Amino acid sequence: MHESPKTSRWVRTALAAFGTACALWAAPASAADRTIALVTQVSSPSAATDRMVKTHLESRGYRVTIHDQGVAPDVVANADCVILSSTVSAKSMQAGWRQLRTPLVTWENDYVDDLAMTGKRHDTDFGEAPRERYVWLVNAPHPAAAGLPAGVVNVYRKQAPMSWGKPGLGASTIATLYGQPDKAAVFTYEKGATMDYEAIAPARRAMFFLDNETFPNLSAEGLRLFDAVVDWAAEPGRR
């Protein structure tokens, strides 16, 4: 886990302005009564951003509960989707998340290796780029691509940190860092796909490029992409 600084002024400003963008991407009919367990570090300086994610998902029809990072995986196993925020600390996470038979989305690049979604070498198999704004959409037909056209997509309103990973051969890479095709900014695994270490995905898995406080910095296109990834993971009948 990368430590978060105190919530910055630009984040606070973005929190106030973000509501307008939230209505730009309609929720699927399946979102009604779908449940999401959002696992965060409740005491984190970035907790306000995690609560903002919760509010946004609820505005789209999801029922969201927040759980502190020490929660046992079996406590949230009945949710339709689990989200692991980047505010969690790997050393505080209980064992068993890799084997969880519940769809899971994360933007914690320091934990994707524990989930067998990438290899274990920091800054080689996963990491964080400090100043990014664009991704290159490489898999436009995939439902997690939000219907956006292939090519350059402006996903942040201004430059900010962006997480990345190098997934296993069974992954679907949706987008890469702009100009860095070997670093996936968004990737997914279908249930049963081969992840790293020859692990088999027990349910759908997805990584998104956010950092602790960059959710309110998403552009309209970035927010569409975020929603599409969550909708794909939480799709009914895909546990």
C-alpha positions in Angstrom: 0.0 0.0 0.0 1.2 3.5 -0.8 0.5 5.9 2.1 -2.0 8.6 1.5 -1.3 12.2 2.3 -3.9 14.4 3.9 -6.8 15.1 1.6 -5.6 17.9 -0.7 -7.4 21.1 -1.5 -8.1 20.1 -5.1 -9.7 16.9 -3.9 -12.0 18.8 -1.6 -12.9 21.1 -4.5 -13.6 18.2 -6.8 -15.8 16.5 -4.2 -18.1 19.5 -4.3 -18.2 19.6 -8.1 -18.4 15.9 -8.9 -22.1 15.4 -8.6 -22.9 16.8 -12.0 -20.8 14.2 -13.8 -22.3 11.3 -11.8 -25.5 11.5 -13.9 -23.8 11.1 -17.3 -23.7 7.3 -17.3 -27.1 5.5 -16.7 -27.2 2.5 -14.3 -28.2 -0.8 -15.9 -31.5 -2.3 -14.8 -29.6 -5.0 -13.0 -28.1 -2.5 -10.6 -31.4 -2.3 -8.7 -31.0 -4.3 -5.5 -27.5 -5.4 -6.4 -25.1 -5.3 -3.4 -21.6 -4.1 -3.2 -19.2 -4.5 -0.2 -16.7 -1.6 -0.3 -13.6 -2.5 1.7 -11.6 0.5 2.8 -9.4 1.8 5.6 -12.1 3.6 7.5 -9.6 5.8 9.4 -7.7 6.8 6.3 -7.2 10.5 5.5 -8.7 9.6 2.1 -11.9 8.1 3.7 -14.0 10.9 2.3 -13.1 9.8 -1.3 -14.2 6.2 -0.5 -17.5 7.5 0.9 -17.9 9.5 -2.3 -17.5 6.2 -4.3 -20.2 4.7 -2.1 -22.6 7.7 -2.7 -22.0 7.5 -6.5 -22.7 3.8 -6.7 -25.8 4.2 -4.6 -27.0 6.9 -6.9 -26.9 4.3 -9.7 -29.1 1.9 -7.8 -26.5 -0.3 -6.0 -26.8 -1.1 -2.3 -23.4 -0.4 -0.8 -22.0 -1.2 2.6 -18.5 -0.1 3.8 -16.3 -2.5 5.7 -13.0 -1.8 7.4 -9.9 -3.4 5.9 -9.6 -6.1 8.6 -13.0 -7.7 7.6 -12.9 -11.4 6.9 -13.6 -12.3 3.3 -16.4 -14.7 4.3 -18.3 -11.8 5.9 -18.8 -10.1 2.5 -19.0 -13.3 0.4 -22.7 -12.9 -0.2 -22.4 -9.5 -1.8 -22.8 -9.4 -5.6 -19.5 -7.6 -5.9 -16.6 -6.7 -3.6 -14.5 -3.6 -4.1 -11.1 -3.2 -2.5 -10.1 0.5 -2.3 -6.5 1.5 -2.6 -6.7 2.9 1.0 -6.5 -0.6 2.4 -3.2 -1.8 3.8 -2.0 -5.2 2.6 -0.6 -6.1 6.1 -4.1 -5.5 7.6 -6.0 -7.7 5.2 -7.0 -11.2 6.3 -6.1 -14.2 4.3 -8.6 -15.6 1.8 -9.3 -12.8 -0.7 -7.6 -14.6 -3.6 -9.9 -17.5 -3.2 -13.1 -15.5 -2.7 -15.8 -16.8 -5.0 -17.4 -13.3 -5.3 -16.6 -10.9 -8.2 -14.0 -8.4 -7.1 -12.8 -5.0 -8.3 -9.7 -3.2 -6.9 -7.6 -0.2 -7.5 -5.0 -1.1 -5.0 -1.9 -1.9 -7.2 0.0 -3.1 -4.2 -2.5 -5.9 -3.6 -3.0 -7.3 -7.1 -0.1 -9.7 -6.7 -1.7 -11.0 -3.5 -4.8 -11.7 -5.6 -2.7 -13.5 -8.2 -3.9 -10.9 -10.8 -0.2 -10.0 -11.6 3.3 -11.1 -10.7 5.0 -10.1 -7.5 7.7 -7.6 -8.6 6.9 -4.0 -7.6 7.5 -1.5 -10.5 7.8 -4.5 -12.9 4.6 -6.4 -12.6 2.5 -3.6 -11.0 3.0 -0.1 -9.8 1.9 3.5 -10.1 2.6 6.2 -12.7 2.8 9.6 -10.9 1.4 11.9 -13.5 -1.0 10.6 -16.1 -4.2 11.8 -17.8 -4.9 9.5 -20.7 -5.3 5.8 -21.4 -5.2 3.9 -24.6 -8.4 1.9 -25.0 -7.4 -1.4 -26.7 -10.5 -3.6 -26.3 -13.5 -1.4 -27.2 -15.9 -4.4 -27.8 -15.6 -5.6 -24.2 -18.5 -4.6 -22.0 -16.2 -3.1 -19.4 -15.0 -0.6 -22.1 -18.3 1.4 -21.6 -18.9 1.7 -25.4 -16.0 4.1 -25.8 -14.1 4.0 -29.1 -10.7 2.5 -29.3 -7.8 4.8 -29.0 -6.8 7.7 -26.7 -9.3 8.5 -23.9 -8.9 11.4 -21.5 -9.9 9.8 -18.2 -8.7 12.4 -15.7 -9.6 16.1 -15.6 -6.0 16.9 -14.8 -2.8 14.9 -14.4 -2.7 12.6 -11.4 -1.3 9.2 -10.2 -2.5 6.1 -12.1 -2.1 2.5 -11.0 -1.2 -0.2 -13.5 -0.4 -3.9 -13.7 0.8 -6.6 -16.0 -1.8 -9.3 -15.9 -1.6 -13.0 -16.7 -2.3 -14.5 -20.1 -5.9 -15.2 -19.2 -6.8 -11.5 -18.7 -8.6 -9.2 -21.0 -6.7 -5.9 -21.1 -9.2 -3.0 -21.6 -6.9 0.0 -21.5 -3.2 0.7 -21.1 -1.3 3.8 -19.9 -1.0 6.2 -22.8 2.3 5.4 -24.7 3.1 2.5 -22.4 1.4 -0.6 -23.9 3.0 -3.0 -21.5 1.2 -1.4 -18.5 -2.5 -2.2 -18.2 -4.6 0.5 -16.6 -7.8 -1.5 -16.7 -7.9 -5.3 -17.0 -10.3 -8.1 -16.2 -10.4 -11.8 -15.7 -13.5 -13.9 -16.4 -14.4 -16.6 -13.9 -12.3 -19.7 -14.7 -9.6 -17.7 -16.5 -5.9 -18.4 -15.7 -4.4 -15.5 -13.7 -0.7 -15.3 -12.6 1.0 -18.3 -10.9 -1.4 -20.5 -12.9 -4.1 -19.5 -10.4 -7.7 -19.8 -11.7 -10.0 -16.9 -11.1 -12.7 -18.1 -8.7 -15.1 -15.3 -9.9 -14.8 -12.2 -12.1 -11.8 -10.0 -11.2 -11.0 -6.4 -12.4 -8.4 -3.8 -11.8 -9.0 -0.1 -12.3 -6.4 2.6 -12.4 -7.5 4.9 -9.6 -5.3 6.1 -6.7 -6.5 6.9 -3.1 -8.0 10.3 -4.0 -8.4 10.4 -7.8 -12.0 9.3 -8.1 -13.3 12.9 -8.0 -10.7 13.7 -10.7 -12.3 11.3 -13.3 -13.5 13.0 -16.5 -16.9 12.1 -17.9 -15.3 9.3 -19.9 -13.3 8.1 -17.0 -16.5 7.9 -14.9 -18.2 5.9 -17.7 -15.3 3.5 -17.7 -15.4 3.1 -13.9 -19.1 2.4 -14.0 -18.8 -0.1 -16.8 -16.1 -2.1 -14.9 -18.3 -2.3 -11.8 -21.4 -3.2 -13.9 -19.4 -5.9 -15.6 -18.2 -7.4 -12.4 -21.5 -7.2 -10.6 -23.5 -8.6 -13.6 -26.2 -11.0 -12.4 -25.4 -14.7 -12.7 -21.7 -14.2 -13.0 -20.5 -15.3 -9.5 
